Structures are given as C-alpha cells and as structure tokens.
Amino acid sequence: MSKVIIANTDQSLDFDSDQPNLLTFLENNNFEPQFHCREGFCGACRCKLISGNVEYQQEPLAFVRKGEILLCCATPVNDIEIDIPKF
C-alpha cells in the first residue's frame, strides 16, 4: 500500500489499490482537485509530484512537464508527495 502525502497539509493517506486513479482517491478523501475530462486530455487535474513515482493506466494526451502528473489517470507506484494547486 502506497502513502499519498499532500504538501502544505498534515494529510498522509493510504492509497487503496481498489481506486481507479488518484483523482477519484482524493475526491473520496474529501479533497476537491480541479478536473474536467477525467481522461488525460485536458490537463486540468495537473499537479506537482514532489517525490515518488506514478504509473499511468493510459498515456495522457495533455502536456505534462517533468515533475508533474495528471491525477485522473495516475496511480502511485510507491509512496508519493504531491502538491495540489489551490484555486
């Protein structure tokens, strides 16, 4: 089980491997990250990956810079720390 640490909060959550992706996981844990398409096309759910690694169920079509991930199609490979933008 991987830990998901949310930067700038005191939150450290255990990622449930039954969750399809990080976006759904965060929503189920009372976070409200930005999103639109939920399929890796738009990039609205982009966030900063501070540490750790993720894998994609499907390769995102949206542009993702080094050090960023798309929550809608990523799952953690190991413990990760992410910074979710605040809007």
DAPE-V406628 format. One record per residue. N is the residue number from 0. RES is the residue in three letters. OMEGA is omega in whole degrees, 0 to 359 (999 if undefined). D_FIRST is the distance of its C-alpha to the first C-alpha in Angstrom with 1 decimal. Layout:
[[N:RES:OMEGA:D_FIRST] [N:RES:OMEGA:D_FIRST]]
This chain:
[[0:MET:180:0.0] [1:SER:173:3.8] [2:LYS:174:6.7] [3:VAL:180:9.8] [4:ILE:180:13.0] [5:ILE:182:16.1] [6:ALA:178:19.1] [7:ASN:173:22.2] [8:THR:174:20.5] [9:ASP:185:19.1] [10:GLN:171:15.9] [11:SER:188:12.4] [12:LEU:175:10.0] [13:ASP:181:6.5] [14:PHE:178:6.2] [15:ASP:184:6.9] [16:SER:175:7.2] [17:ASP:180:10.7] [18:GLN:183:11.7] [19:PRO:182:14.2] [20:ASN:182:13.9] [21:LEU:179:13.5] [22:LEU:179:16.9] [23:THR:178:16.4] [24:PHE:180:13.2] [25:LEU:177:15.4] [26:GLU:179:18.3] [27:ASN:178:16.7] [28:ASN:172:16.0] [29:ASN:170:19.6] [30:PHE:181:19.7] [31:GLU:178:22.5] [32:PRO:177:22.0] [33:GLN:175:25.0] [34:PHE:173:25.0] [35:HIS:191:27.7] [36:CYS:184:27.3] [37:ARG:182:23.5] [38:GLU:177:24.1] [39:GLY:181:24.1] [40:PHE:192:27.9] [41:CYS:181:28.8] [42:GLY:182:26.4] [43:ALA:182:26.7] [44:CYS:181:22.9] [45:ARG:174:23.0] [46:CYS:183:21.3] [47:LYS:174:21.0] [48:LEU:184:18.0] [49:ILE:178:18.6] [50:SER:179:16.1] [51:GLY:183:13.3] [52:ASN:175:13.4] [53:VAL:171:13.1] [54:GLU:181:14.5] [55:TYR:174:17.0] [56:GLN:176:17.5] [57:GLN:181:21.2] [58:GLU:182:22.9] [59:PRO:176:24.0] [60:LEU:177:27.8] [61:ALA:178:27.9] [62:PHE:179:28.5] [63:VAL:179:25.5] [64:ARG:175:26.5] [65:LYS:181:24.7] [66:GLY:177:22.2] [67:GLU:174:21.7] [68:ILE:171:19.4] [69:LEU:183:20.1] [70:LEU:188:17.6] [71:CYS:182:19.1] [72:CYS:181:18.0] [73:ALA:170:15.1] [74:THR:181:11.3] [75:PRO:174:9.2] [76:VAL:178:9.1] [77:ASN:178:7.8] [78:ASP:180:8.3] [79:ILE:169:11.3] [80:GLU:182:14.3] [81:ILE:175:16.5] [82:ASP:181:20.0] [83:ILE:180:21.0] [84:PRO:177:24.8] [85:LYS:181:26.8] [86:PHE:999:29.7]]
